[in-house]
């Protein structure tokens, strides 16, 4: 008999079915016993009245894996109006050791550190697995929204020869006897691929060796990158990003039923100088601090009813060398950040596209051109005006679900202190 999930039981009332999963909880009452089986869909309640089956149930440990053949019975008093009766239970995998914490309670009693230490167990709890489903839905929405805009998915190397993009915050490795590095982003590769496919995107890991021990930083995270050619300026990139974020949130709503914010057809935008004023920051501040981002989140919610805000025109001195300056005032950039509920989750902008501009920018930064030879070839042989963005998936999901720490929505986080499990 083919196994079905708990979510399909209502379609099989009065039929004998097979369900299988983990022993979530046992309730041993005087005249009846209940077995709650957890599977990928949810929970099934099994009613046990036969003495022999009850004896078997009493010997089962929580988290043991079982298969149950039983009759689907309608019962308005049961969870979901359905229960399984006249069961036959077969143990598939026994648990012989006591778990470090209980999974049948509504919330995990263990602290976050203990949950991460025992991730194989804690991730089974609905409060830990639900954000992973949100992340999967958001990623699917990212892909679908970009495919609808004529983007092509690419896959780029995560081992690179030179630590060229942002200095020392890289992980070095031994690459067959010579130095190599884990890539901080696919930025250079996706720009080169604009010269091939015009519009490209990638979902993949990136690595940042920043010694930042905060609730918003990871040493490895999932980056949702996109790059598009033949743009007028950064505003074309922002428009494509807006459509993409709307698609991501729409897919989360469709797949999970979660309450999610609306994405405005045009997300409010303020220039960096105006953002400083709104946040009450000094006019010569070179960047937005977390407190400034929170103040901007409150402002845009109050003034525009939006959970999202674009901040544009960051100072060129705070942006990477490949950022296109504002033609009206090269002090400022055609770069932007997207804030979501008062936290930066996206960085993007228009890039330089002429070879001579790259030579000038790298020379001004004191960078040797030879280290960028393969990258510069893309511009030497012609590249259209282009731009793109990178979304930090874990930050996005944490903000969407209300998690206080990105580690709460990451299956196996890697940070300043953790490399296992």
N, C-alpha and C positions, 0 to 999 in steps of 0.2 A: 504494500500500500504506500503510495507516494506521500512524502511528508508535506504538510502545509504549514504556513506561518499562522501565528495567533491572530493576525489581522484578517485572515480569510475565514475564520471559523463561522461567522454568521451566515455564510453562503452554504453551509453544510449541516444545518440543523436536522437532527434525527438520523444523521449518517455516522458511520464509524470512520474515524480519521486517525492519522498518525501525526503527532506533533513531537518535537524534540527541542531540547535546549538545556539550560542550566537550572538547577534547583535554587530558586530565588528565596523561597521561604517555605517552611512547613508549619502548619497550625494543627496541633494534636489535641482535639477536644475529646470529651468523654465518649460520645456516641458517633462522632464523625471526625474525619481528618481532612485537611485541605493541603494540597501541594500546589504551589505557585511556580510555574515554569516560565522562564524568561528566554525569549529568542530575539532575533533581529527586529521583529515587528513590534514586540511588546510582551504582554503577559497572558498566560492561560491559567485558569483556575480549574484544578482537578479535584473532584470530590471522591473521597475514599471511605467506603463503609465496610468492605469485605475484610475480615480479620487477617487473612493471609497477606493481602496487599498492604494493610496498615502496618503489619510487622515489617514488611519490606521497606515501607516509607520511614519507619522509625530508625532504620539502620542507615538511611541516606544522610549524607552531610551536605550542607549548603555549598553551592557551586559545583557539586557533582553534575556530570552531564547524563541526561536520561532521555529515553525515547518512551513515549506514552501512546498506546493505542486505546481509544475510548470513543464513546458516543457523544456527539455534540447535542447538548440539551439547552433549550431556552429556559431561562429563569430570571424573572425581573429583579430578583434580589441580588443576583450575582453581578460582579463587575462587568460592565458592557452588556449585561443581559444574557450572557452565554456562559456555560460551564461544561466541563467534560465529566461524564459519569461512566460507571462500569469499566474502570481503567485496567489495563495491563501495563506494568511499568518494567522497563529494562534499563539497567544501569550500563552506560557506555564508557564512563570514565569516573573513577572514584576519587574523592579528595580525602587524603589521609592526615592532613595537617590543619590546625585551626587557622583561619584567615586573620590577618592583622587588624582588620576592621570589618564591620557588618555592612553588607550592601543592600539589605532589605529596608533600611530606614530611608525616609524621604531625602535626607541630606547626609553626607559623609561626616562622621564625627572627627576623623583624622585631619590634622593640619595639612596645608598644601605640600610641605616638604615630605611628609609621610606618604601622601598620595602619589607624589612624583617618584619616590623611592620604590613604591609598589605599583607602578603604572599598569602592569599586566592585569592587576585586579581592579584598581580604582577606575580605570577607563571603562569598565563594564557598568558602572553606575550611570543611570540616565542623566544625571547632572553633568557628568564628564563626557559622555558619548554624544549628547545632543549638540554641543558646539562643533564637534567633528562633522556632523551631518550638515550643519549650517555652512561650514567651510567648504564641504563638497558641493553644496548647492550654489554657493557664491562663485566657486571656480567654474562650475558648469555654466552659470549665467555669464561669466566673463567671456568664456569661449564662444558661447552662442551669440552674444551681443557683438563681438568683434567679427565673427564669421559673417554676420549680417551686414557688416560695414566693409566687407571685402578684405579683411585681414587674413593672413595665412600663418598658421602655427609653425614655429621653428624650434630647434633644439641646439643650444650652443654649449661650448666647452665650459667646464667648471674648474679646470686646471689651466692656468695661464703662465706665460713665460716671464712677464714683467708686472711688478706691483706699481702700475702707472696711474690708476684713477684717483686714489685718495691717500697716497702716502703710506704711512706705517701701519695702518689698521688692517693688516692682512695676515693670514695664516700661511707661514712658509712650510714647504715640504721638500723632501728629497725625491727628485724626479729622475730616476735612473742615474744617480750620481751628480746631477746638476740641480741648481735651485729652481723651484717652481712655487706657485702660489695658488691658493683657492680663490676663485673669482668673487669679487665683491658685488658684481652685477653683470648682466649681459649687455651693458650699455654699448660698448664698442662694436660688438658683434651685431646687435640689432640695427645699429646705424648702417653698418656695411650691407646688411640684408635689405635695407630700403633700396639700395642700388640694384637689387636683384628682383625683389617681389613687390616693392613699393610700400606695402602695408604688412607689418609682421607683428606677431606677439609670441610670448613665451610664458609658461608656468614652470618655475623651477626654484631650486634652493640657491641662496646666496649666503656669503660668509663674511662676517664683520668682526674683526678682532678688537673691538672697542671695549675697554675695561669699564663698561657701564653696568652697574648693578642696580637696575631700576625695574619697575613693574612694566615698562614699555619696551625694554631692549632684550634681544636675543642675539646670540653669536651666530646662529643659523636660523634663517626664517625663509618662508616661501614668498617669492616676489612674483607679482603679476605684471609683466612688462609689455609695453606696446610701443611701436614706433611707426610713423606714417609720413609718406613723402608728398610733395607738391602741396604744401600748406602755405597760406598767406602769412600767418604769424601764429603765435601761441594760442590765440583765441580759437582757431580751428581745432587745435589739439584739445583745448578745454571742452569744446562742444562734443567731440568724439568721446572724451572721457565721461562727460555727463550722461550720454546715452548708454555707455558701458556700465556705469555704476547703477543706473536705473535698471538695466537688465540683470545685474547681479542681485539686487535687492528684490526684484520681481521673482526671480527664480527661488530665492530663499523663502519668500512668501508662499509660492506655489508648492514647493516640496515639503516644507516643514510646518506650514500653517502659523508661523510665528508672526507676531505683531511687529511690523517694520515701518520705518518712516517713509514718507513720500519724498521722491527726488524731484525738485522743481524742474520744469522744462528748461529753465535757465537759472543756474545756481547763482546766487548773489556773489559779487566780486568786489574787492576793495584793493587799492594799491597799497604796497607795503608801508608807505609813509602815512596813509590814512589808518592802516591797521595799528600802527604804533600809537597814533592819537587816540583811537577808540580804546585801546588796551591800557592807556595811561602810562605808556613807556616813554623814556627819553627819546627825543627826535634823532639822536645820533646812535641809537641802539642798532647793532649790526645784524641782529637776528631776533626771532620771536622765542621767548622763553616759554616753558609749559604754562606758567601763570598767565602770560599774554594770550596764549591759545585758548585757555579756558575762558578768559574775559571776552574774547572774540566769539566763542561759542554761545555764550549767554547773550551777547549783543545781537547776533544774527537771528537767534531764536525769538528774541523780544521784538526786534524791528522788522523782521521779514518772515517770521514763522517757519524758518528753515533750520534743519539740523546740519546743513552743509554750507561752507563758505570757501570761496576761492580767495587766496591772497596772492596778488601778482606783483611783478616788478621788484623782486628782491635785489639787494645791492649786488653788483657784479662781483665784488670782492668776496662774497659769500657763496658764489655759485661756481661749478666746475668750469674749466677752461673752454669746454665745447659749447657753453651756453651762448646764445645769440643776445647781444646787447640791444637795448631799446634804441631804435634809430633816432628818436627824438632827443634822447639824453643817455649816452653810453655809460653813465654812472649806474644806471639801473638796467635790469635784465628783462628779457622776454621769458622769464621763468615764473613758475607758480607753485604753490602748495594747495592741496585741498584739505581743509579741516572738516572733521566729522565729529560732532558733539564735543567740540573744543579740543580735538587732538589731531595733529597732522598725520594723515594716513597715505597721502599721495604726494610725490614730488615729480614735477615735470616741467616742460617748457619747449621753446623752439631752440634748435641747435644751429651752430655755424654750419655752412654747407660748401664754402669755397676753400680750396686748398691753401691759397695765400693767407686767408684769415686764420687757419690753423697754425701755419708756420709762425705768424706774428704772435698768436696767443701763447703758443708753447715757448717761443723765444723769450717773450716778456716774462713768462713764469720761470725761466731758467731751466727748462726741461730739454734734454737732448733729443733731437728729432729721430735719431736712429732707433731709440726705444719704441717709437710709435710707427715704425716703417710700414708694417702691414695695415695698420689702421689708416694711415695717411693715404695709402694707395687708393682707397675708396673715393677720396676727395680729389686726388690727382687725376683720376679718370672720370670725374663728373658725378656730382651728387645733387639731387634736387633740394630745394628748401624743405626742411623736415623737422619733426619734433615728436615727442612722446612722453611717456610717464612710467612710473613704477608704483604699484600698490603693495603695501605690506599686508599680506593676507591675515596674519595673526592679529595685528592691530585692528584691522577692519572687523574681524569676527568678534574680538573682545569688545569693541565699541558697540557693535550691533546687538550683542547679547547682554551687555551691561557688566561683563566681567571686569574686575578691578586689576587683574594681572594677566598679561598675555600667556603666561604659563598655564593658566586655567583652561585655555582653549587650544593648547598645543599638546599633542599626544606624548611626545618624547622631547621636551625642550632641551636645548643646548645653550648654556649661558656661562657666565664667568666662573661658576663653581661646578657645573654639572656636565658630565659626559656619559652618564649611564642612568638608567638602563637604556 
